[in-house]
Amino acid sequence: VYVSATDPPVRKRFTIAHELGHLSLHLLDGDVEHVDTADNFRTAADPSAPWTPSRRQEWEANQFAAALLMPAALVRQKWAEIHDLEGLARWFQ
């Protein structure tokens, strides 16, 4: 997994988790390599874009990363304590 040295630590964490999602969900199914491109990210972020296999893989990797970095039970627990979206984001980095 390669990350940009200039990305902030929070972005690096998500990128690594996202790529681990690709490894776990897609590469272990027989693919030998996955390269995220700007087009992958634009398509995955555009709600009007067609739902393609590539877009689905990006969505799945993002869901994996979010679940890894922010487990639902812990998010609910911390939300009960913090009650602030920005504070929750800071807590989970």
Sequence and secondary structure as in RCSB ss.txt:
>XXXX:A:sequence
VYVSATDPPVRKRFTIAHELGHLSLHLLDGDVEHVDTADNFRTAADPSAPWTPSRRQEWEANQFAAALLMPAALV
RQKWAEIHDLEGLARWFQ
>XXXX:A:secstr
    TTS HHHHHHHHHHHHHHHHHTGGGT       HHHHHHHH TTS   HHHHHHHHHHHHHHHHHS HHHH
HHHHHHH  HHHHHHHH 
